[in-house]
Amino acid sequence: MVSRGEVWLVTFDPPIGSEIHKTRPALVVSPDDLNRSLPMVTIVPLTSGSHPTRFRVPANFLGRSGLILPEQMRSVDRRRLVKQLGQIDEAVLHRTLAVLRNLFAP
């Protein structure tokens, strides 16, 4: 099963326009009850090759520094999940979820 807070290697190709592309790590942000019942999961990609903004969350994962990109959040079919890489730090997960709430707040 896929769980919130896990980091998976996800294939994003083919992209359109400015969408994230390549196969890269992504953080699962969808709640576990949805992950158990739907064939899709909601993820936010991680990158080590971008610039910070107030909505991007700094993260260290598997010894690499990078950013979580909440503005690139998307739901993907489980077939895009290549393999589980591990679990993100709880504080980073909470910060990411807070940013997502802020993005959608009125």
NORMOBEL-V497540 format. One record per residue. N is the residue number from 1. RES is the residue in one small letter. OMEGA is omega in degrees with one decimal (* if undefined). D_FIRST is the distance of its C-alpha to the first C-alpha in Angstrom with 2 decimals. Layout:
N:RES:OMEGA:D_FIRST ; N:RES:OMEGA:D_FIRST
//
This chain:
1:m:176.8:0.00 ; 2:v:-177.5:3.79 ; 3:s:175.3:6.44 ; 4:r:179.6:10.14 ; 5:g:177.0:12.30 ; 6:e:173.7:10.40 ; 7:v:-179.9:12.61 ; 8:w:169.1:11.81 ; 9:l:-173.5:14.67 ; 10:v:175.0:15.22 ; 11:t:-176.4:18.10 ; 12:f:-176.9:20.21 ; 13:d:5.1:23.08 ; 14:p:176.5:25.16 ; 15:p:172.5:26.12 ; 16:i:177.1:28.96 ; 17:g:-175.2:31.49 ; 18:s:179.5:30.25 ; 19:e:175.5:26.50 ; 20:i:-179.2:24.48 ; 21:h:-177.3:24.43 ; 22:k:173.2:23.59 ; 23:t:-174.4:20.37 ; 24:r:177.4:19.57 ; 25:p:176.5:17.13 ; 26:a:-179.5:15.63 ; 27:l:176.9:14.33 ; 28:v:179.7:11.60 ; 29:v:178.4:13.78 ; 30:s:-179.1:12.47 ; 31:p:-175.9:12.00 ; 32:d:179.2:8.94 ; 33:d:173.8:10.74 ; 34:l:-179.7:11.03 ; 35:n:178.9:7.52 ; 36:r:-169.8:6.94 ; 37:s:-177.7:10.25 ; 38:l:177.2:11.10 ; 39:p:-179.8:10.88 ; 40:m:171.3:11.77 ; 41:v:178.4:10.77 ; 42:t:-173.2:13.73 ; 43:i:168.6:14.58 ; 44:v:-176.7:17.80 ; 45:p:171.6:19.14 ; 46:l:176.8:20.72 ; 47:t:173.8:24.08 ; 48:s:-175.2:26.83 ; 49:g:-179.5:29.49 ; 50:s:-178.4:30.26 ; 51:h:-179.0:32.44 ; 52:p:168.3:31.70 ; 53:t:-177.7:32.25 ; 54:r:179.0:32.02 ; 55:f:179.9:28.69 ; 56:r:-173.7:27.01 ; 57:v:175.2:25.33 ; 58:p:-179.5:26.37 ; 59:a:169.4:23.70 ; 60:n:-179.2:23.83 ; 61:f:-179.4:20.89 ; 62:l:175.5:21.30 ; 63:g:179.4:25.03 ; 64:r:174.8:25.52 ; 65:s:178.9:26.81 ; 66:g:-178.6:25.85 ; 67:l:169.6:25.08 ; 68:i:-172.1:22.23 ; 69:l:-178.1:23.43 ; 70:p:-179.8:22.63 ; 71:e:177.5:25.22 ; 72:q:179.4:23.11 ; 73:m:175.8:20.10 ; 74:r:173.3:18.67 ; 75:s:-178.4:16.01 ; 76:v:173.6:14.83 ; 77:d:-180.0:13.47 ; 78:r:179.5:10.23 ; 79:r:176.1:12.88 ; 80:r:179.7:14.26 ; 81:l:-176.2:11.47 ; 82:v:177.4:13.25 ; 83:k:177.6:11.65 ; 84:q:-179.1:10.26 ; 85:l:-178.9:13.54 ; 86:g:-175.9:13.06 ; 87:q:177.3:13.39 ; 88:i:175.3:16.26 ; 89:d:-177.0:19.03 ; 90:e:179.7:18.80 ; 91:a:178.4:22.20 ; 92:v:176.9:21.29 ; 93:l:-178.9:18.29 ; 94:h:177.5:20.76 ; 95:r:178.7:23.41 ; 96:t:179.0:21.28 ; 97:l:177.2:20.41 ; 98:a:177.3:24.13 ; 99:v:179.1:25.21 ; 100:l:176.2:23.12 ; 101:r:179.6:24.75 ; 102:n:179.3:28.05 ; 103:l:-175.3:27.64 ; 104:f:-179.9:27.31 ; 105:a:179.4:29.76 ; 106:p:*:33.04
//
